[in-house]
Structure formats: C-alpha cells, structure tokens
Amino acid sequence: MTTITFGQWLRQTRERRGLTQEQLGRLLGTHGRTVSVWECGRQTPSAAAVAGLATWGRISTRRLAELLEAQRESDPVVVRACRRLGAHFDLDPEVFERAVLRAAGRARAA
C-alpha cells in the first residue's frame, strides 16, 4: 500500500471535487494561500481546520493525523539531515532518522 501525505491527499481530493484552492479556502473559512501551503507541506492545519477538512473530505480525523505524520516523516530536508548526521556519527542512518523523528514528535506534543 502506498502511503500518501496529507498535502497529496488534500490536493487530490480538492481536484477530484473540482475546487480551486481559493474555493476550498472559502469553504473552510480561510484563504486559498493557506490551502496552498498545506498542500505543499510548508504548514499544517490547526485542529479546527483538521476537523473541517475531515468533514469536507469525508475522512476520519485519525486518518488525517496519519497523513500529517506521513508528511512530516517524508520531509526531504529532515530525512537528508538525519541520514548525514547518522553517517557522520557512524550510526545506522535509518535508525538515527527514526529516533530524531520520534523526538521531534514528542517535542511538538509538549
């Protein structure tokens, strides 16, 4: 099963429904620019926006959280940095990457 990111899901769903970013933004009470940065993965939506997206997208908030996690983990800058640091310290780069991502998730939750 191919995992998609939140941004990919949002764009595919929006396009399948024939909406522009601006139109979706209006439906959610925000701007098209905001939808754009969500789709590109530069920002994540607030809890209130996630609830609105879940209703609009007919998807559970739990599944949206999984998609957001997939997006965070697929951030190419984070992945490259973790692999370089892991290699530098003679650690398994993938193990190091998972540890950093877990730590980042705990830091965000705090």
DSSP file (Angstrom, degrees, kcal/mol; ACC not computed):
  #  RESIDUE AA STRUCTURE BP1 BP2  ACC     N-H-->O    O-->H-N    N-H-->O    O-->H-N    TCO  KAPPA ALPHA  PHI   PSI    X-CA   Y-CA   Z-CA
    1    1 A M              0   0    0      0, 0.0     2,-0.5     0, 0.0     0, 0.0   0.000 360.0 360.0 360.0 128.5    0.0    0.0    0.0
    2    2 A T        -     0   0    0      1,-0.0     2,-0.5     0, 0.0     0, 0.0  -0.693 360.0-141.6 -83.9 127.8    1.4    3.4   -1.0
    3    3 A T        -     0   0    0     -2,-0.5     2,-0.3    67,-0.0    -1,-0.0  -0.761  16.1-162.1 -90.1 131.1    1.2    6.0    1.7
    4    4 A I        -     0   0    0     -2,-0.5    66,-0.2     1,-0.0     2,-0.1  -0.731  17.1-117.4-105.8 162.0    0.4    9.4    0.6
    5    5 A T     >  -     0   0    0     -2,-0.3     4,-2.5    65,-0.1    63,-0.2  -0.463  28.2-105.5 -90.7 168.3    1.0   12.6    2.6
    6    6 A F  H  > S+     0   0    0     61,-1.5     4,-3.0     1,-0.2     5,-0.2   0.926 120.9  52.2 -57.0 -47.2   -1.6   15.0    3.9
    7    7 A G  H  > S+     0   0    0      1,-0.2     4,-2.3    60,-0.2    -1,-0.2   0.887 110.1  48.0 -60.0 -40.9   -0.7   17.5    1.2
    8    8 A Q  H  > S+     0   0    0      2,-0.2     4,-2.7     1,-0.2     5,-0.2   0.929 112.8  48.5 -65.4 -44.9   -1.1   14.9   -1.6
    9    9 A W  H  X S+     0   0    0     -4,-2.5     4,-2.8     1,-0.2     5,-0.3   0.931 111.9  49.9 -59.0 -46.1   -4.4   13.8   -0.2
   10   10 A L  H  X S+     0   0    0     -4,-3.0     4,-2.7     1,-0.2     5,-0.2   0.931 113.2  44.8 -60.8 -47.4   -5.7   17.3    0.1
   11   11 A R  H  X S+     0   0    0     -4,-2.3     4,-2.8    -5,-0.2     5,-0.2   0.939 115.0  47.5 -63.9 -46.8   -4.7   18.3   -3.5
   12   12 A Q  H  X S+     0   0    0     -4,-2.7     4,-2.5     1,-0.2    -2,-0.2   0.920 115.3  45.6 -61.1 -44.0   -6.1   15.1   -5.0
   13   13 A T  H  X S+     0   0    0     -4,-2.8     4,-1.6    -5,-0.2    -1,-0.2   0.921 113.7  48.8 -66.7 -43.8   -9.4   15.4   -3.1
   14   14 A R  H  <>S+     0   0    0     -4,-2.7     5,-2.3    -5,-0.3     4,-0.2   0.934 114.5  45.1 -61.0 -46.9   -9.8   19.0   -3.9
   15   15 A E  H ><5S+     0   0    0     -4,-2.8     3,-1.4     1,-0.2    -2,-0.2   0.886 108.9  56.1 -66.6 -38.8   -9.1   18.5   -7.6
   16   16 A R  H 3<5S+     0   0    0     -4,-2.5    -1,-0.2     1,-0.3    -2,-0.2   0.838 109.1  48.1 -61.0 -31.9  -11.4   15.4   -7.8
   17   17 A R  T 3<5S-     0   0    0     -4,-1.6    -1,-0.3    -5,-0.2    -2,-0.2   0.420 116.4-117.4 -89.9   1.7  -14.2   17.7   -6.5
   18   18 A G  T < 5 +     0   0    0     -3,-1.4     2,-0.3     1,-0.2    -3,-0.2   0.805  64.8 141.2  72.6  30.8  -13.4   20.4   -9.0
   19   19 A L      < -     0   0    0     -5,-2.3    -1,-0.2    -6,-0.1     2,-0.2  -0.801  45.4-136.1-106.9 147.9  -12.4   23.1   -6.5
   20   20 A T     >  -     0   0    0     -2,-0.3     4,-2.3     1,-0.1     5,-0.2  -0.475  33.7-106.6 -84.4 168.0   -9.7   25.7   -6.6
   21   21 A Q  H  > S+     0   0    0      1,-0.2     4,-2.6     2,-0.2    14,-0.2   0.902 122.8  52.9 -61.0 -40.2   -7.5   26.4   -3.6
   22   22 A E  H  > S+     0   0    0      2,-0.2     4,-2.3     1,-0.2    -1,-0.2   0.918 108.3  49.1 -62.3 -44.7   -9.4   29.6   -3.2
   23   23 A Q  H  > S+     0   0    0      2,-0.2     4,-2.1     1,-0.2    -1,-0.2   0.920 113.0  46.5 -63.6 -43.8  -12.8   27.9   -3.3
   24   24 A L  H  X S+     0   0    0     -4,-2.3     4,-1.9     1,-0.2    -1,-0.2   0.912 109.9  54.8 -64.6 -40.9  -11.8   25.3   -0.7
   25   25 A G  H  X>S+     0   0    0     -4,-2.6     5,-3.6     1,-0.2     4,-0.6   0.922 107.8  49.1 -56.6 -45.1  -10.3   28.1    1.5
   26   26 A R  H ><5S+     0   0    0     -4,-2.3     3,-0.9     1,-0.2    -1,-0.2   0.906 108.4  53.4 -61.9 -41.8  -13.6   29.9    1.5
   27   27 A L  H 3<5S+     0   0    0     -4,-2.1    -1,-0.2     1,-0.2    -2,-0.2   0.854 114.4  42.3 -60.1 -34.2  -15.5   26.7    2.4
   28   28 A L  H 3<5S-     0   0    0     -4,-1.9    -1,-0.2    -5,-0.1    -2,-0.2   0.435 117.9-110.1 -94.0  -0.5  -13.1   26.3    5.4
   29   29 A G  T <<5S+     0   0    0     -3,-0.9    -3,-0.2    -4,-0.6     2,-0.2   0.804  87.1  90.0  76.9  29.1  -13.1   29.9    6.4
   30   30 A T  S   <S-     0   0    0     -5,-3.6    -1,-0.3    -6,-0.2     2,-0.2  -0.618  78.1 -80.0-136.5-163.3   -9.5   30.6    5.4
   31   31 A H     >  -     0   0    0     -2,-0.2     4,-1.6    -3,-0.1     3,-0.3  -0.683  27.6-119.7-107.3 158.8   -7.6   31.7    2.3
   32   32 A G  H  > S+     0   0    0     -2,-0.2     4,-2.2     1,-0.2     5,-0.1   0.838 114.8  60.8 -61.6 -33.8   -6.5   29.9   -0.9
   33   33 A R  H  > S+     0   0    0      1,-0.2     4,-2.1     2,-0.2    -1,-0.2   0.879 102.2  52.4 -61.4 -36.9   -2.9   30.7    0.1
   34   34 A T  H  > S+     0   0    0     -3,-0.3     4,-1.9     2,-0.2    -1,-0.2   0.925 108.1  49.6 -65.7 -44.4   -3.4   28.7    3.3
   35   35 A V  H  X S+     0   0    0     -4,-1.6     4,-2.5     1,-0.2    -1,-0.2   0.897 109.0  55.0 -59.8 -40.0   -4.7   25.7    1.4
   36   36 A S  H  X S+     0   0    0     -4,-2.2     4,-2.1     1,-0.2    -2,-0.2   0.918 107.4  47.1 -60.1 -46.2   -1.6   26.1   -0.9
   37   37 A V  H  X>S+     0   0    0     -4,-2.1     5,-1.8     1,-0.2     6,-1.3   0.827 111.5  52.3 -70.1 -29.0    0.9   25.9    2.0
   38   38 A W  H ><5S+     0   0    0     -4,-1.9     3,-0.7     2,-0.2    -2,-0.2   0.934 110.2  48.2 -66.4 -45.2   -1.0   22.9    3.4
   39   39 A E  H 3<5S+     0   0    0     -4,-2.5    -2,-0.2     1,-0.2    -1,-0.2   0.865 112.9  47.8 -63.5 -36.2   -0.7   21.1    0.1
   40   40 A C  H 3<5S-     0   0    0     -4,-2.1    -1,-0.2    -5,-0.2    -2,-0.2   0.605 111.6-121.1 -80.8 -11.7    3.0   21.9   -0.2
   41   41 A G  T <<5S+     0   0    0     -4,-0.7    -3,-0.2    -3,-0.7    -4,-0.1   0.637  77.4 123.4  82.5  13.6    3.7   20.8    3.3
   42   42 A R  S   <S+     0   0    0     -5,-1.8     2,-0.3    -6,-0.2    -4,-0.2   0.738  81.5  11.8 -79.5 -21.7    5.1   24.1    4.5
   43   43 A Q  S    S-     0   0    0     -6,-1.3    -2,-0.2    -9,-0.1    -1,-0.1  -0.965  71.1-132.7-145.6 160.5    2.5   24.3    7.3
   44   44 A T        -     0   0    0     -2,-0.3    -6,-0.1    -3,-0.1    -5,-0.0  -0.890  33.0-104.9-113.8 150.9    0.0   22.0    8.9
   45   45 A P        -     0   0    0      0, 0.0    -1,-0.0     0, 0.0   -10,-0.0  -0.294  35.5-105.3 -72.2 156.6   -3.6   23.0    9.6
   46   46 A S     >  -     0   0    0      1,-0.1     4,-2.5     4,-0.0     5,-0.2  -0.205  37.2-100.1 -69.4 169.7   -4.9   23.8   13.1
   47   47 A A  H  > S+     0   0    0      1,-0.2     4,-2.1     2,-0.2     5,-0.1   0.893 125.8  51.6 -60.0 -40.3   -7.1   21.4   15.0
   48   48 A A  H  > S+     0   0    0      1,-0.2     4,-2.0     2,-0.2    -1,-0.2   0.907 110.4  48.1 -64.4 -41.2  -10.2   23.3   14.0
   49   49 A A  H  > S+     0   0    0      2,-0.2     4,-2.8     1,-0.2    -2,-0.2   0.883 108.6  54.3 -67.0 -37.7   -9.1   23.2   10.3
   50   50 A V  H  X S+     0   0    0     -4,-2.5     4,-2.6     2,-0.2    -1,-0.2   0.914 107.7  50.5 -61.4 -41.9   -8.4   19.5   10.5
   51   51 A A  H  X S+     0   0    0     -4,-2.1     4,-2.0     2,-0.2    -2,-0.2   0.921 112.5  46.6 -61.6 -43.8  -12.0   19.0   11.9
   52   52 A G  H  X S+     0   0    0     -4,-2.0     4,-2.7     1,-0.2    -2,-0.2   0.897 112.6  49.6 -64.7 -40.6  -13.4   21.0    9.0
   53   53 A L  H  X S+     0   0    0     -4,-2.8     4,-3.4     2,-0.2    -2,-0.2   0.879 108.0  54.1 -65.9 -38.0  -11.2   19.1    6.5
   54   54 A A  H  X>S+     0   0    0     -4,-2.6     5,-2.0     2,-0.2     4,-0.7   0.926 112.2  43.7 -62.0 -44.4  -12.4   15.8    7.9
   55   55 A T  H ><5S+     0   0    0     -4,-2.0     3,-0.7     2,-0.2    -2,-0.2   0.953 118.4  43.7 -64.8 -49.6  -16.0   16.7    7.4
   56   56 A W  H 3<5S+     0   0    0     -4,-2.7    -2,-0.2     1,-0.2    -1,-0.2   0.909 119.6  42.4 -61.7 -43.4  -15.4   18.2    4.0
   57   57 A G  H 3<5S-     0   0    0     -4,-3.4    -1,-0.2    -5,-0.2    -2,-0.2   0.468 103.7-127.8 -86.4  -1.3  -13.2   15.3    2.9
   58   58 A R  T <<5 +     0   0    0     -4,-0.7     2,-0.3    -3,-0.7    -3,-0.2   0.948  68.6 123.5  52.3  53.3  -15.4   12.5    4.4
   59   59 A I      < -     0   0    0     -5,-2.0    -1,-0.2    -6,-0.1    -2,-0.1  -0.966  66.4-101.7-140.7 151.2  -12.4   11.1    6.2
   60   60 A S     >  -     0   0    0     -2,-0.3     4,-2.1     1,-0.1     5,-0.1  -0.405  23.3-125.8 -75.1 152.7  -11.7   10.5    9.9
   61   61 A T  H  > S+     0   0    0      1,-0.2     4,-2.3     2,-0.2     5,-0.1   0.831 112.8  59.2 -65.1 -29.8   -9.6   12.9   11.9
   62   62 A R  H  > S+     0   0    0      2,-0.2     4,-1.9     1,-0.2    -1,-0.2   0.930 105.8  46.7 -63.5 -44.9   -7.5    9.9   12.9
   63   63 A R  H  > S+     0   0    0      1,-0.2     4,-2.2     2,-0.2    -2,-0.2   0.891 110.6  52.8 -65.2 -38.5   -6.7    9.1    9.2
   64   64 A L  H  X S+     0   0    0     -4,-2.1     4,-2.5     1,-0.2    -1,-0.2   0.905 106.9  52.8 -62.1 -39.6   -5.9   12.8    8.6
   65   65 A A  H  X S+     0   0    0     -4,-2.3     4,-2.2     1,-0.2    -1,-0.2   0.895 108.0  51.0 -62.0 -39.2   -3.5   12.7   11.6
   66   66 A E  H  X S+     0   0    0     -4,-1.9     4,-2.3     2,-0.2    -1,-0.2   0.899 110.2  49.1 -63.5 -40.3   -1.8    9.6    9.9
   67   67 A L  H  X S+     0   0    0     -4,-2.2     4,-1.9     2,-0.2   -61,-1.5   0.888 110.2  50.9 -66.4 -38.7   -1.5   11.6    6.7
   68   68 A L  H  X S+     0   0    0     -4,-2.5     4,-2.3     2,-0.2    -2,-0.2   0.896 110.1  50.2 -64.7 -39.6    0.0   14.5    8.5
   69   69 A E  H  X S+     0   0    0     -4,-2.2     4,-2.6     2,-0.2    -2,-0.2   0.906 108.7  51.8 -64.2 -42.1    2.5   12.2   10.2
   70   70 A A  H  X S+     0   0    0     -4,-2.3     4,-1.3     1,-0.2    -1,-0.2   0.881 109.8  50.5 -61.5 -37.5    3.5   10.7    6.8
   71   71 A Q  H  < S+     0   0    0     -4,-1.9     4,-0.3     2,-0.2    -2,-0.2   0.925 110.4  48.5 -65.9 -44.6    4.0   14.2    5.5
   72   72 A R  H >< S+     0   0    0     -4,-2.3     3,-1.1     1,-0.2    -2,-0.2   0.918 113.0  47.9 -62.2 -42.7    6.3   15.1    8.5
   73   73 A E  H 3< S+     0   0    0     -4,-2.6    -1,-0.2     1,-0.2    -2,-0.2   0.739 109.0  54.1 -71.5 -21.9    8.3   12.0    8.1
   74   74 A S  T 3< S+     0   0    0     -4,-1.3    -1,-0.2    -3,-0.2    -2,-0.2   0.398  71.4 130.6 -93.6   4.4    8.7   12.5    4.3
   75   75 A D    <>  -     0   0    0     -3,-1.1     4,-2.4    -4,-0.3     3,-0.2  -0.429  51.8-150.1 -59.6 113.7   10.1   16.0    4.7
   76   76 A P  H  > S+     0   0    0      0, 0.0     4,-2.4     0, 0.0     5,-0.2   0.801  92.0  55.5 -62.7 -30.1   13.2   15.7    2.4
   77   77 A V  H  > S+     0   0    0      2,-0.2     4,-2.3     1,-0.2     5,-0.2   0.934 111.2  44.0 -66.9 -45.2   15.2   18.2    4.4
   78   78 A V  H  > S+     0   0    0     -3,-0.2     4,-2.6     2,-0.2     5,-0.2   0.929 114.2  50.0 -64.6 -45.3   14.7   16.3    7.7
   79   79 A V  H  X S+     0   0    0     -4,-2.4     4,-2.2     1,-0.2    -2,-0.2   0.932 112.9  45.7 -60.8 -47.3   15.4   12.9    6.0
   80   80 A R  H  X S+     0   0    0     -4,-2.4     4,-2.4     1,-0.2     5,-0.2   0.921 113.5  49.5 -62.3 -44.5   18.7   14.2    4.4
   81   81 A A  H  X S+     0   0    0     -4,-2.3     4,-2.6    -5,-0.2     5,-0.2   0.918 111.5  48.8 -62.7 -43.2   19.9   15.8    7.6
   82   82 A C  H  X S+     0   0    0     -4,-2.6     4,-2.8     1,-0.2    -1,-0.2   0.910 111.6  49.1 -63.0 -42.2   19.2   12.7    9.7
   83   83 A R  H  X S+     0   0    0     -4,-2.2     4,-2.2    -5,-0.2    -1,-0.2   0.906 112.5  47.3 -66.5 -40.2   21.0   10.5    7.2
   84   84 A R  H  X S+     0   0    0     -4,-2.4     4,-2.5     2,-0.2    -2,-0.2   0.936 115.0  45.5 -66.2 -45.3   24.1   12.7    7.1
   85   85 A L  H  X S+     0   0    0     -4,-2.6     4,-2.1     2,-0.2    -2,-0.2   0.913 112.4  51.4 -64.6 -42.3   24.2   13.1   10.9
   86   86 A G  H  <>S+     0   0    0     -4,-2.8     5,-3.6    -5,-0.2    -1,-0.2   0.924 112.6  45.5 -59.9 -44.4   23.7    9.3   11.3
   87   87 A A  H ><5S+     0   0    0     -4,-2.2     3,-1.5     3,-0.2    -1,-0.2   0.897 110.1  55.1 -65.8 -40.2   26.5    8.6    8.9
   88   88 A H  H 3<5S+     0   0    0     -4,-2.5    -1,-0.2     1,-0.3    -2,-0.2   0.885 112.0  42.6 -60.2 -40.1   28.8   11.2   10.5
   89   89 A F  T 3<5S-     0   0    0     -4,-2.1    -1,-0.3    -5,-0.1    -2,-0.2   0.224 117.6-113.0 -92.9  14.6   28.4    9.6   13.9
   90   90 A D  T < 5S+     0   0    0     -3,-1.5     2,-0.3     1,-0.2    -3,-0.2   0.877  72.2 136.6  56.2  42.9   28.8    6.1   12.4
   91   91 A L  S   <S-     0   0    0     -5,-3.6    -1,-0.2    -6,-0.2    -2,-0.1  -0.785  71.0 -88.6-111.4 158.6   25.2    5.2   13.2
   92   92 A D     >  -     0   0    0     -2,-0.3     4,-2.6     1,-0.2     3,-0.3  -0.582  40.4-142.9 -64.1 115.8   22.6    3.4   11.1
   93   93 A P  H  > S+     0   0    0      0, 0.0     4,-2.4     0, 0.0    -1,-0.2   0.840  96.8  49.7 -55.9 -37.2   21.1    6.4    9.2
   94   94 A E  H  > S+     0   0    0      2,-0.2     4,-2.3     1,-0.2     5,-0.2   0.889 111.2  48.3 -71.4 -37.6   17.6    5.0    9.2
   95   95 A V  H  > S+     0   0    0     -3,-0.3     4,-2.1     2,-0.2    -1,-0.2   0.925 113.4  48.3 -65.3 -43.8   17.7    4.2   13.0
   96   96 A F  H  X S+     0   0    0     -4,-2.6     4,-2.4     1,-0.2    -2,-0.2   0.915 110.1  52.3 -61.3 -43.4   19.0    7.7   13.7
   97   97 A E  H  X S+     0   0    0     -4,-2.4     4,-2.5    -5,-0.2    -2,-0.2   0.927 109.3  48.5 -60.0 -47.1   16.3    9.2   11.5
   98   98 A R  H  X S+     0   0    0     -4,-2.3     4,-2.3     1,-0.2    -1,-0.2   0.894 111.1  51.0 -61.4 -39.9   13.5    7.3   13.3
   99   99 A A  H  X S+     0   0    0     -4,-2.1     4,-2.3     2,-0.2    -1,-0.2   0.909 111.3  47.4 -64.8 -41.8   14.9    8.4   16.7
  100  100 A V  H  X S+     0   0    0     -4,-2.4     4,-2.7     2,-0.2    -2,-0.2   0.918 112.2  49.5 -65.4 -43.4   15.1   12.1   15.6
  101  101 A L  H  X S+     0   0    0     -4,-2.5     4,-2.1     2,-0.2    -2,-0.2   0.884 110.8  49.7 -65.4 -38.2   11.5   11.9   14.2
  102  102 A R  H  X S+     0   0    0     -4,-2.3     4,-2.0     2,-0.2    -1,-0.2   0.930 112.5  47.8 -63.8 -44.1   10.2   10.4   17.4
  103  103 A A  H  X S+     0   0    0     -4,-2.3     4,-2.3     1,-0.2    -2,-0.2   0.898 110.7  51.3 -63.6 -40.5   12.0   13.1   19.5
  104  104 A A  H  X S+     0   0    0     -4,-2.7     4,-2.2     1,-0.2    -1,-0.2   0.890 108.3  52.3 -64.0 -39.1   10.6   15.8   17.2
  105  105 A G  H  X S+     0   0    0     -4,-2.1     4,-1.7     1,-0.2    -1,-0.2   0.896 110.4  47.5 -64.2 -40.3    7.1   14.4   17.7
  106  106 A R  H  X S+     0   0    0     -4,-2.0     4,-1.3     2,-0.2    -2,-0.2   0.881 110.7  52.2 -67.1 -37.6    7.4   14.4   21.5
  107  107 A A  H  < S+     0   0    0     -4,-2.3    -2,-0.2     1,-0.2    -1,-0.2   0.896 109.8  48.7 -66.6 -39.4    8.8   18.0   21.3
  108  108 A R  H  < S+     0   0    0     -4,-2.2    -1,-0.2     1,-0.2    -2,-0.2   0.855 109.8  52.3 -67.0 -34.9    5.8   19.1   19.3
  109  109 A A  H  <        0   0    0     -4,-1.7    -1,-0.2     1,-0.2    -2,-0.2   0.769 360.0 360.0 -73.0 -25.1    3.4   17.5   21.6
  110  110 A A     <        0   0    0     -4,-1.3    -1,-0.2    -3,-0.2    -2,-0.2   0.478 360.0 360.0 -75.6 360.0    4.9   19.2   24.7
